[in-house]
Amino acid sequence: LELAALIPLVFAVRHTVIPLAFDGDVLTVAMAAPADAVALRRLRLITRCHIQPLSGTRRQIRAAIARFYRREQIC
């Protein structure tokens, strides 16, 4: 299972989140706002996984999204 397939690019950009690892039914993600209950609930619905959120800066995650999804620039 490819990590990029788990979280759509639009969702990743909107919520500043990127998948880091998938183990069993647990998806570990880096988020700029790891306490965002709405984003976490939506992420659980989209991925059908338990979510383990980790904190990251908005700048770090945006750069990682650009690399991960192979986009030159993420606004």
DSSP file (Angstrom, degrees, kcal/mol; ACC not computed):
  #  RESIDUE AA STRUCTURE BP1 BP2  ACC     N-H-->O    O-->H-N    N-H-->O    O-->H-N    TCO  KAPPA ALPHA  PHI   PSI    X-CA   Y-CA   Z-CA
    1    1 A L              0   0    0      0, 0.0     2,-0.4     0, 0.0    21,-0.1   0.000 360.0 360.0 360.0 125.1    0.0    0.0    0.0
    2    2 A E    >>  -     0   0    0      1,-0.1     3,-1.1     2,-0.0     4,-0.5  -0.671 360.0-141.1 -84.2 131.0    1.5    3.3   -1.1
    3    3 A L  H >> S+     0   0    0     -2,-0.4     3,-1.6     1,-0.3     4,-0.8   0.868  99.1  61.1 -59.6 -38.8    1.3    6.1    1.6
    4    4 A A  H 34 S+     0   0    0      1,-0.3    -1,-0.3     2,-0.2     3,-0.2   0.785  98.3  59.4 -61.0 -26.2    0.4    8.8   -1.0
    5    5 A A  H <4 S+     0   0    0     -3,-1.1    -1,-0.3     1,-0.2    -2,-0.2   0.693  96.2  63.4 -75.2 -17.9   -2.7    6.9   -1.9
    6    6 A L  H << S+     0   0    0     -3,-1.6    -1,-0.2    -4,-0.5    -2,-0.2   0.868 106.9  36.8 -76.4 -37.2   -4.0    7.1    1.7
    7    7 A I  S  < S-     0   0    0     -4,-0.8    -1,-0.2    -3,-0.2    36,-0.0  -0.961  85.2-128.9-121.9 116.9   -4.4   10.9    1.9
    8    8 A P     >  -     0   0    0      0, 0.0     4,-2.5     0, 0.0     3,-0.3  -0.302  21.9-119.9 -61.4 146.1   -5.5   12.9   -1.1
    9    9 A L  H  > S+     0   0    0      1,-0.2     4,-2.6     2,-0.2     5,-0.3   0.889 112.4  55.5 -54.1 -44.4   -3.3   15.9   -1.9
   10   10 A V  H  > S+     0   0    0      1,-0.2     4,-2.5     2,-0.2    -1,-0.2   0.907 110.8  44.6 -59.0 -42.9   -6.1   18.3   -1.5
   11   11 A F  H  > S+     0   0    0     -3,-0.3     4,-2.5     2,-0.2    -1,-0.2   0.917 111.5  53.6 -66.3 -43.6   -6.8   17.1    2.1
   12   12 A A  H  X>S+     0   0    0     -4,-2.5     5,-1.8     1,-0.2     4,-0.6   0.909 114.0  41.7 -58.3 -44.2   -3.0   17.0    2.9
   13   13 A V  H ><5S+     0   0    0     -4,-2.6     3,-0.6     3,-0.2    -1,-0.2   0.932 114.4  50.6 -69.6 -46.5   -2.7   20.7    1.8
   14   14 A R  H 3<5S+     0   0    0     -4,-2.5    -2,-0.2    -5,-0.3    -1,-0.2   0.881 124.2  28.7 -60.6 -39.5   -5.9   21.9    3.4
   15   15 A H  H 3<5S-     0   0    0     -4,-2.5    17,-0.5    -5,-0.2    18,-0.4   0.336 102.9-124.6-106.5   6.5   -5.0   20.3    6.8
   16   16 A T  T <<5 +     0   0    0     -4,-0.6    16,-1.8    -3,-0.6     2,-0.3   0.956  62.9 139.2  46.6  64.6   -1.2   20.5    6.6
   17   17 A V  E   < -A   31   0A   0     -5,-1.8    14,-0.2    14,-0.2    -1,-0.2  -0.987  32.2-174.6-138.5 144.5   -0.8   16.7    7.1
   18   18 A I  E     -A   30   0A   0     12,-2.1    12,-2.5    -2,-0.3     2,-0.2  -0.999  28.4-116.3-141.2 137.9    1.4   14.1    5.6
   19   19 A P  E     +A   29   0A   0      0, 0.0    10,-0.3     0, 0.0     3,-0.1  -0.507  30.2 174.2 -72.8 140.3    1.5   10.3    6.1
   20   20 A L  E     -     0   0A   0      8,-3.5     2,-0.3     1,-0.4     9,-0.2   0.741  60.5  -5.3-111.4 -41.8    4.6    9.0    7.7
   21   21 A A  E     -A   28   0A   0      7,-1.6     7,-2.9   -18,-0.1     2,-0.4  -0.995  48.9-151.2-156.7 153.7    4.0    5.3    8.3
   22   22 A F  E     +A   27   0A   0     -2,-0.3     2,-0.4     5,-0.2     5,-0.2  -0.992  18.8 169.9-132.0 124.5    1.4    2.6    8.1
   23   23 A D  E >   -A   26   0A   0      3,-2.7     3,-2.0    -2,-0.4     2,-0.6  -0.924  64.6 -48.6-138.9 110.4    1.4   -0.4   10.4
   24   24 A G  T 3  S-     0   0    0     -2,-0.4     0, 0.0     1,-0.3     0, 0.0  -0.539 123.8 -22.5  67.5-111.9   -1.6   -2.7   10.6
   25   25 A D  T 3  S+     0   0    0     -2,-0.6    25,-3.3    24,-0.1     2,-0.5   0.095 117.5  99.5-116.7  21.5   -4.5   -0.4   11.0
   26   26 A V  E <   -Ab  23  50A   0     -3,-2.0    -3,-2.7    23,-0.2     2,-0.6  -0.940  51.7-165.4-113.7 124.6   -2.6    2.5   12.4
   27   27 A L  E     -Ab  22  51A   0     23,-3.2    25,-2.8    -2,-0.5     2,-0.5  -0.940   8.8-153.3-107.9 120.6   -1.5    5.4   10.2
   28   28 A T  E     +Ab  21  52A   0     -7,-2.9    -8,-3.5    -2,-0.6    -7,-1.6  -0.822  21.5 178.1 -93.9 129.2    1.1    7.8   11.7
   29   29 A V  E     -Ab  19  53A   0     23,-2.1    25,-2.5    -2,-0.5     2,-0.5  -0.916  28.8-132.5-129.8 154.4    0.9   11.3   10.3
   30   30 A A  E     +Ab  18  54A   0    -12,-2.5   -12,-2.1    -2,-0.3     2,-0.3  -0.925  33.4 179.6-102.8 133.6    2.7   14.6   10.8
   31   31 A M  E     -Ab  17  55A   0     23,-2.9    25,-1.8    -2,-0.5   -14,-0.2  -0.976  38.7-141.6-135.6 146.9    0.4   17.5   11.3
   32   32 A A  S    S+     0   0    0    -16,-1.8    26,-0.2   -17,-0.5   -16,-0.1   0.791 110.5  30.5 -72.2 -27.9    0.8   21.2   11.9
   33   33 A A  S >  S+     0   0    0    -18,-0.4     3,-2.1   -17,-0.3    -1,-0.3  -0.658  70.1 171.3-130.0  75.7   -2.2   21.0   14.2
   34   34 A P  T 3  S+     0   0    0      0, 0.0    -1,-0.1     0, 0.0    -2,-0.1   0.600  78.2  58.0 -66.2  -9.7   -2.2   17.5   15.7
   35   35 A A  T 3  S+     0   0    0     -3,-0.1     2,-1.2    -4,-0.0     3,-0.1   0.337  70.8 123.2 -98.3   6.0   -5.0   18.4   18.2
   36   36 A D    <>  -     0   0    0     -3,-2.1     4,-2.4     1,-0.2     5,-0.2  -0.548  42.5-171.1 -71.9  97.6   -7.4   19.4   15.3
   37   37 A A  H  > S+     0   0    0     -2,-1.2     4,-2.4     1,-0.2    -1,-0.2   0.841  80.9  53.0 -62.7 -36.4  -10.3   17.0   16.2
   38   38 A V  H  > S+     0   0    0      2,-0.2     4,-2.5     1,-0.2    -1,-0.2   0.945 111.3  45.3 -65.8 -47.7  -12.2   17.8   13.0
   39   39 A A  H  > S+     0   0    0      1,-0.2     4,-2.5     2,-0.2    -2,-0.2   0.901 113.7  50.3 -62.7 -41.1   -9.2   17.0   10.7
   40   40 A L  H  X S+     0   0    0     -4,-2.4     4,-2.3     2,-0.2    -1,-0.2   0.912 110.9  48.5 -64.4 -42.3   -8.5   13.8   12.7
   41   41 A R  H  X S+     0   0    0     -4,-2.4     4,-2.0     2,-0.2    -2,-0.2   0.928 113.6  46.7 -63.5 -45.2  -12.1   12.6   12.5
   42   42 A R  H  X S+     0   0    0     -4,-2.5     4,-2.7     1,-0.2    -2,-0.2   0.890 110.7  53.2 -63.8 -38.9  -12.1   13.3    8.7
   43   43 A L  H  X S+     0   0    0     -4,-2.5     4,-2.6     1,-0.2     5,-0.3   0.897 107.5  51.1 -63.7 -40.7   -8.8   11.6    8.3
   44   44 A R  H  X S+     0   0    0     -4,-2.3     4,-2.2     1,-0.2     5,-0.4   0.908 112.4  47.2 -61.7 -41.4  -10.1    8.5   10.1
   45   45 A L  H  < S+     0   0    0     -4,-2.0    -2,-0.2     2,-0.2    -1,-0.2   0.912 114.8  45.3 -66.5 -42.9  -13.1    8.4    7.8
   46   46 A I  H  < S+     0   0    0     -4,-2.7    -2,-0.2     1,-0.2    -1,-0.2   0.921 126.1  29.0 -66.6 -45.3  -11.0    8.9    4.6
   47   47 A T  H  < S-     0   0    0     -4,-2.6    -2,-0.2    -5,-0.2    -1,-0.2   0.692  90.0-138.6 -92.5 -20.2   -8.4    6.3    5.5
   48   48 A R     <  +     0   0    0     -4,-2.2     2,-0.3    -5,-0.3    -3,-0.1   0.859  66.4 116.8  58.4  36.9  -10.4    3.9    7.7
   49   49 A C  S    S-     0   0    0     -5,-0.4     2,-0.3    -6,-0.3    -1,-0.3  -0.872  76.7-103.6-126.9 158.9   -7.4    3.7   10.0
   50   50 A H  E     -b   26   0A   0    -25,-3.3   -23,-3.2    -2,-0.3     2,-0.5  -0.678  45.0-134.0 -74.6 141.7   -6.6    4.6   13.5
   51   51 A I  E     -b   27   0A   0     -2,-0.3   -23,-0.2   -25,-0.2    -7,-0.1  -0.888  20.3-168.8-110.1 128.8   -4.6    7.9   13.4
   52   52 A Q  E     -b   28   0A   0    -25,-2.8   -23,-2.1    -2,-0.5     2,-0.3  -0.904  21.3-158.0-109.8  98.2   -1.4    8.5   15.4
   53   53 A P  E     -b   29   0A   0      0, 0.0     2,-0.3     0, 0.0   -23,-0.2  -0.595  10.9-172.8 -85.0 138.6   -0.7   12.3   15.0
   54   54 A L  E     -b   30   0A   0    -25,-2.5   -23,-2.9    -2,-0.3     2,-0.3  -0.893  26.6-110.4-120.2 155.3    2.7   13.8   15.5
   55   55 A S  E     +b   31   0A   0     -2,-0.3     2,-0.3   -25,-0.2   -23,-0.2  -0.623  40.2 159.4 -90.2 143.8    3.5   17.5   15.5
   56   56 A G        -     0   0    0    -25,-1.8     2,-0.1    -2,-0.3     3,-0.0  -0.970  42.4 -94.3-151.8 161.1    5.5   19.3   12.8
   57   57 A T     >  -     0   0    0     -2,-0.3     4,-2.6     1,-0.1     5,-0.2  -0.473  32.2-119.5 -77.8 153.2    5.8   22.9   11.7
   58   58 A R  H  > S+     0   0    0      1,-0.2     4,-2.6     2,-0.2     5,-0.2   0.903 115.0  51.2 -56.2 -43.0    3.7   24.2    8.9
   59   59 A R  H  > S+     0   0    0      2,-0.2     4,-2.2     1,-0.2    -1,-0.2   0.924 110.6  47.6 -62.9 -46.2    6.8   24.9    6.8
   60   60 A Q  H  > S+     0   0    0      1,-0.2     4,-2.2     2,-0.2    -2,-0.2   0.922 114.8  45.6 -61.5 -44.9    8.3   21.5    7.3
   61   61 A I  H  X S+     0   0    0     -4,-2.6     4,-2.8     2,-0.2    -2,-0.2   0.896 110.7  52.3 -70.4 -39.4    5.1   19.7    6.4
   62   62 A R  H  X S+     0   0    0     -4,-2.6     4,-2.2    -5,-0.2    -1,-0.2   0.922 111.7  47.3 -60.4 -43.5    4.4   21.9    3.4
   63   63 A A  H  X S+     0   0    0     -4,-2.2     4,-2.0    -5,-0.2    -2,-0.2   0.902 112.7  49.3 -64.0 -40.4    7.9   21.1    2.1
   64   64 A A  H  X S+     0   0    0     -4,-2.2     4,-3.4     2,-0.2     5,-0.2   0.888 108.8  52.8 -66.2 -39.0    7.4   17.4    2.8
   65   65 A I  H  X S+     0   0    0     -4,-2.8     4,-2.9     2,-0.2     6,-0.3   0.932 108.1  51.3 -60.8 -45.7    4.0   17.5    1.0
   66   66 A A  H  <>S+     0   0    0     -4,-2.2     5,-2.8     1,-0.2     4,-0.2   0.910 117.0  39.3 -58.9 -43.7    5.6   19.0   -2.1
   67   67 A R  H ><5S+     0   0    0     -4,-2.0     3,-0.7     3,-0.2    -2,-0.2   0.934 117.0  49.6 -69.9 -46.3    8.3   16.3   -2.1
   68   68 A F  H 3<5S+     0   0    0     -4,-3.4    -2,-0.2     1,-0.3    -3,-0.2   0.889 119.5  35.3 -63.1 -44.0    6.0   13.5   -1.2
   69   69 A Y  T 3<5S-     0   0    0     -4,-2.9    -1,-0.3    -5,-0.2    -2,-0.2   0.348 111.4-120.0 -93.7   5.5    3.3   14.3   -3.8
   70   70 A R  T < 5 +     0   0    0     -3,-0.7     2,-0.4    -4,-0.2    -3,-0.2   0.910  61.0 147.2  56.5  49.9    6.0   15.4   -6.3
   71   71 A R      < -     0   0    0     -5,-2.8    -1,-0.2    -6,-0.3     3,-0.1  -0.900  48.7-140.8-111.8 144.0    4.7   18.9   -6.7
   72   72 A E  S    S+     0   0    0     -2,-0.4     2,-0.4     1,-0.3    -1,-0.1   0.885  84.8  10.0 -71.5 -37.8    7.0   21.8   -7.3
   73   73 A Q        -     0   0    0     -7,-0.1     2,-0.5    -3,-0.1    -1,-0.3  -0.994  56.8-160.1-148.7 136.8    5.2   24.2   -5.1
   74   74 A I              0   0    0     -2,-0.4    -8,-0.1    -3,-0.1    -9,-0.0  -0.975 360.0 360.0-114.9 120.5    2.4   24.0   -2.5
   75   75 A C              0   0    0     -2,-0.5    -1,-0.1   -13,-0.0   -13,-0.0   0.493 360.0 360.0 -69.7 360.0    0.6   27.3   -1.8
